[in-house]
Amino acid sequence: MRARGRAVVAMGLAGLATLATWVAAAPAVSPGSAAAPAGVSLPPTRELRLPNGALVVLAEKHDVPMIAFQAWLRGGSLTDPPGKEGVASLTADLLRKGAGRRSAAEIAAAADGVGGAFATGGGLQGSWVAGEFLARDQALMIELLSDVLLRPTFPDSEFQKLKEQTIESFSAEKDEPYSIIGAYGAAAVFGDHPYARPASGDETTVPTITREDVLRSYRDQFGGDRLILTMVGDFDPRSMEAVLRRAFGSWPKAAGRLPVIPPPVRRTGRRVLLIDKPDALQTYFWIGSVGIARTDPDRDAIDVANTGFGGSYTSLLNTALRIKSGLTYGARASFAEHAQAGSFSMSSYTKVESTQRALDLALETYRAFRSNGLDDRTFATTKEYIQGQYPPEIETGDQIAGRLGDLAYYGLPREEITGYMGRIAAISPEQARRASARAFPPDQDLTLVLIGPAAKIRAVARRYGPVAEAPITAPILSAVRTARAAR
């Protein structure tokens, strides 16, 4: 759920940009170009806990006549029963496909008719509903929100349609390997841990899901005790509190229990997973291991270190693989941070014939960074870059609603946001080096995932460790769990 510029995990309306867009848009920063950090501010908030355990956070923002909200339901794909991976995601997507007295088309028309935005979805740790409406349409906004959360109808026709679309999407995603290689990486790195399972399921699990599975998932995993609702905008907080108490205060608790997720174990030793895509003209690669949790005490120092290594256009990794060598259109590194440690990864793609050069250069750059840290100039410009990028990420109502939800989910104080720029300014090179030594895995313990024509890159793959191989046509979980030693 963390949503900083370095490792974005969206739970609201906006999705991730493609790597090509990221590298094209990211500005370069020269030393001394940024002023001293002035910090960022949040509007005053009013928090209330409803009798059923729901947490509501209200923030007034009267500069524009808009109200933005994000409703987050703890649980997500971590609650999927084994063999039914993808059911929580389907359930979340179906919330807006019929609720209360409205059909899917009528819900969409109601929001569109007043110029509002309204969406639902699911992820690893939760399901969400997010939207933004003119303040004058507050009553409709609350009605739609309460209907989809408390009174979804899950029409069978909509279930069958979405299920078929989801199954078809798996093939489409495999035509664009960069969009799905991270799921292979997570499955390979986390093994039997719940973080290994793809939130949307795969070609094996989704066909087995029935409408009854969706109804059970909703009954067990949706309820007032799971709800975090943040609302930001042009409203009177006391009046809004009364409205929300009436709408959500009597929502029963979820029937099921939240799963207890253990800390993942970082495995030792190199492994290579080769996914054979015979028609690929490029090799897509993901290199990673277990990283850090959202609440890691060194998270700010790690932000600086990772941004300098692979989180900006002028980072060490992108400079090596794109700017200087021209081996790729972009390369980046990121941490996926959850309640427990998520993955650290660096990823890119290159022409098939330059696979070895790109992998060697990525690993060489990583080893040098891990041994030496950032040089003084890179360290200084990285901190300036972060300080320049951070404030625009917390300007609009929907951005603020998302940040407040993140704080509520992880039990973090407002100072996590308002003090961030000051903490970044105060981080020393030695702090960043110490944090990096622990957070960034040793290069000999990294897992490599390669997607490309196996016949052409199999020999290259063997240079980096024992190779297990599976076809791109195999479902993700099956591919990772049943991959065989390369011939």
N, C-alpha and C positions, 0 to 999 in steps of 0.2 A: 504493500500500500504506500510505500514511500514515494514521494513525487518531487524529487529535486532534479535539477538540470543534468546531473551526472548519471543518475540511474532512475529513469522515469518508470513508474508503475501506475498506469492510469486506472481509476475506478469510476471515472465520470464519463463525460460525453466525448472527450478527445482521445484519439488513438495515437499510437507511436508513429512517428515519421519514418520513412525508409532511410536506410543508411546513406543512400546517395543524396537524399534531400538534406540530411543532417550535415554531411561534410560540405555541401555546397553553401549552406546558409550560415555556418558557424564563422564568426568573425575572428580575425587575428587580433592579438592585443600586444601592444608594445610597452616596455617598462615605463612606469611613471605616467601612463595615460589615464589611470583611474584615480579619482579623488579619494580621500580618506573615507572609509565606509560610514555612512550616516545611519545604517540600520534600516529595518523595515518595521512598520507598525501594523497592528491588527485592530479592527474595531472592537469596542467593548463587547463582551459576551455575557449571556445569561444562560446558565446551565440548570437543567431540572431533570430529576429522576422520577419517572412515572411509577405508579404502584406496581406495575408488572415488570419493572426493571429497565424499561426503555430509557435511553439517555438522549436528551434533546439539548442542542446547543444553538442559541439564537444570537445573531449579530446584526445590529442595525448598520445600514449603509445607505444614506439618503441622497447620494450624488446623482443617481439615475433612478427612475421609477421602475425598478426591476426587483424581482426576488429569485434567488437561485437556491437550490437545495440539493443535498445528496443524502440518500437513505442507504445505510450499509447494514446488511444482515450477516452477522458472524456465522461462519460455517464454510460455505463454498464447496469446491470440489474435494476438499479434504474429508467431507462427509459421504462421498460416493461409496457405496458398497463394492467390494471386490467383484470384478466382472461387469459392473454397471458404471464404469467410469464415463462421465459425460452427462449423467442424469441431473446433477445440480445445475450445470450450465444450461441444459434444455429447460429445466424448470424456471430459471431466472429469465431466459429469453421469452418464455411463454407468458410471463406475467402481463405483458402489454398486448397479448393476442386475444384478449377477452377478459373482462372484469366488470363486476357489478351488472348493470343493464346494457353495457356497451360491448359491441364486437370489436375485433382488432381494427377494422376500418373506421369504426366510430371513435375509438380512442385516438387514433392518428388524426382524424378529421377535427376532433375537439381541440387538440393541441395546435395543429396547423392553422385552424381557423382564427385563432387569436395571436398568431405569430409566436407561439411558445415552442420550446424544445423539451422533449420528453423521451427518455430511453431507459431500458433495463438491460441487465447483463450479469454475468457471473465471472468469478475468478477463483484462484487457488484458495483464498482465505475467506471469501464472502460473496454474497450476491448484492447487487446494487440497483437502485432506481435514482436517476438524476434528471434534473430539469431546470428550466429558467422561464419565467413568465413575467409579463407586465404586472406591476403591483395591483392594478385594477382588476386583474383576473385571478386574484388570490383564491377566491372561493372555488373556481374550477380547478386550479392547481391542487388544492387540498383534496378535492373530490377524486381527481384522477389518482393521486398518490395513495390515498386510503383505499380506493377500490382495488388497485393492482396488488397492494400488499395484503389486504384483509379479505378481499372478495374475488380472487381470480377464478375463472371458470374452466380454464384448460380445455377448450373445445377439441374434440377428437380430430376434426378436420385440420385444425391449426397444428396440433401435435404431429399428425402424420406428415404434413407439409414441411414443418421445420425439421423433423427427423430426416426426411429424404434430402433436404437441402444440406444438412450437416454432413451426411454421409458423402454427398457429392463434393462438398467442400474439401474433403481430405485429399481427393485426387487433384483438385485445382491447386491446393497448397503445395503439393509435391512437384508441380510444374514451376514453382517459384521457391526453390529450396532455402533461400535465405530467410523466408518467413517462418520456416518450420524447423530449421536446424537446431534452434535452442531447445525444442522439445526433445529431440534426440539426445542433446547434451545433458539435459536434466535427468532423463531416464538412465543414461549411462553412468552419470556421477552419483546419483542418489540410490540406485539399486532397488532394494526393497522398502526404502523409506517412502512415506506418503508424498513427499515432494517430487518423486520420480514420475508420478502419474499425470498425463496431460489433462488439463482441465476440461477440454472438449471431448475427451475420450478418443477412440480411434475406430477403424473400420471393423474391428472385432466386437467392441463393447457396445457401440451405439445401436447397431441393428437388434440387439437383445433387449433394449429398453422399451417398456410398454407405458401406456398412459397411466396404468396403475402404479408403476414405479415413480412416475412424476408426482402423482397425488400423494404417495407415501413420502417422497422427499419433501414436498411442501409441508405436509402435516408434521413431520419429525423435525424439520430444520427451520421453519419460519414461525416466529412468535415475538411477542413484545419484549421478552428478555434478551433477544438477539439484536434488537434495533438500536442503531446509532443514527440519529437524524440531525443534520446540520442545516441551518437555514440562514441565509445572508441577504439583506436587502432593505427595501423601503417599506417597513412595517412597524407597527407599535408592538414592542415585545410582550407587554402584558396581555394585549388582545390576542396576539398570536399564540401565546402560551395557553390561553383558555381554549382556543380553537383546536390546538394539537392535543390537549388533554382529552377533549371530547372525542377526537378522531381516533386516537391510539391508546388512551389510558386503559381501556378494557380489553385490549387484544390479549388473548390467552398466551401463556408461555408455550414455547415449542415443546412438542411431545418427546423429542429425542434429546440425547446428550451430545455436547460438543466433544469431538475426539481429542484426546491428549496426544500432542505431537512431540515425540522425543527429539533431542538434538541430533542432527545427522553426524555421522562419523566421516572425517576426511580420510579417504583410502590412500595407501602408499603405493608407489610403483606406477609406471607408465602403462596406459592402455590405449589402443586405437580401435575405433569403431568405423568401419568403412561401409558406407551405404552406396550400393551400386545403382547408378542412374546412367545406363549406357548411352543415352542420347545427349547427355550434358556436354556443353562446350566449355564449361568452367568447372573448377573445383571450389566448392564452398567448404569453409572450415570453421570449426568452433573448438576452442582450446580452453579447458577450465577445470574447476574442482569446487569443493565446498568453500564458501566465503564467510560472510559475517551476517549477523542478525540486525534487524532495524535498530535495536536499542544498544548496539555495541558501544562501549564507553569511548572508543577511539574513532567513532564514525566521522567526526569532522576532519580529523587528520587524514583519515583514509579517503575522504572526499577530495582533499587537496592532492594527495598522492595519485589517486586514480585519474583525476581530471588531467593532471600533467602527463601521466603515462598513456592514457587512451580515451579520455573523455572530452576532447575538443579537437578542432581541426588541426591545430598546430601541436598536438600532443606528440610524444615520442613515437608512439606506434603508427599513427597516421602519417607523420613526417617520413618515417622509414619506408612504409609500404606504399604510400601514394605519392607524396610530394617529391621525394628524392629518387625512388626507384621506378615509379610508375607501374608497379605490379598489380595495382588494384585501384578502384575508384574510391575506396575508403576502408578504414580499419578502425575498430573501436574496442574498448574494454569497459566492462560494467559489473557492478554487484547487484544481484537481485536480492533484496533484503526483506525478510519475513519475520514472523514471531521467533522462529529459529533461523539458524544460518541458512541462507539461500546459496545460490551459485555465484562464483566469480567466473567471468569468461572474457576472452578476446575472440573476435570473429571478423571474417572478411571473405573474399572470394578472389579468384585469379584465373587466368587462362590455364587450361589443363597442362600445357607444356611448361608453365612456370610454377607448378605446384611446389616442387622441392625448394626453389629459391624463396618463395613467399613464406613457406613454413619455417625454413631455416632462419630467415630474417626476422620473423615474428618472435621466434624463440630466443634468438640472439638478443633482440631488443629487450625482451622480458628479463633475461638473465642479467643483462647490464643494468637495467633499472633496479632489479631486486638487490643487486650487489652494491650499487653506487647511489641509488636514489635519484632525485632530480638535481640538476646543476642549479647554481644560484639564480641564474637568469630565468630558467624555466620555472623554478619555484616561485619567484616573484611575479612573473607574468600569469602564472596559473591562479594565484590568489586574486590578482586583479580581474582576471577573466570571470572567476566565480562571483566576485562582488559586483561585477557589471551585469551578469546574467540573472542573478537571484531576484532582485526587486521586481522585474516585469513578470515573474512567475507568480506573484502574489498581489495582483492588482484588481482583477475582476471578481464579481460575486461568486461565480462558479469555482474559480481558483481558490478563493478563500474558504469556501464551503468544503472543498476537497482537503485542504490543509487542516482545517479544524477537525474533520473526520479522522484524518491520520493521527492527530494528537490524541483524540478520544480513544481510538482503537488501541493504541500502544501505551496509554496512560502517561503521555508526555506533557510537560507544562508549556505555556505560551512562549516561554523564553527559548524553546527549541527553535522557534521561527524568529522571534524579535531579536534574539541575541546571536543569531547564526553568523551574520557578517562580522560582528566583533570577535567572535571566537575564531573565525577563519583568519582574520587579520593577526591574531595573537599566536597562531600556530608557528612553531619553529621548524627548521629543517630536521632537527634531531627528533622532534615529536613525530614528524611524518615518517622518518626512517624507522623508528621503533615500531610504530603502528603497522607499517608495511611489512616488516619482517614477520609479523604474526598473521596478518590478514591475507597477504598474497602467498599462495601455495608454492612450495619449492617446485622448480620446473621439472624435476624428476618424478613428481607425483601428479602431473597434469594428465587429463584424459583428452585425447584428440578425436573429434568426429569429422570425418571427411565425406562429403557427398559429391560423387562424380563418376566417371566411367571407370569401373574397377579394373578392367583389363589394362588400362593405360596408367593407372596410378597405384596399383597394388604394390609394385616393387618399391615405390617411393614411400608408401605408408609403412612398410616394414622397417624403414630406417628409424622410426620413432617409438617402436615398442611392439608387443604382441598384437596381432591384428585379428579382430573378429569381423566377419562380413555378413551382410544381409542385403536383400534386394529392396529398392525403393518402394516396390509394390507391397511389401509386408507392412502390416500395421505397426505403429511405433513401438508399443510395448512388446509385441511379439518379436519385432526385429532386434530389439536390444536383448531380450531374454533368451532368444534362441539363436542368436548370431553364432556362426561357426568360424573356426579358425580358417584364415585365408589359405587358399590352395597354394 
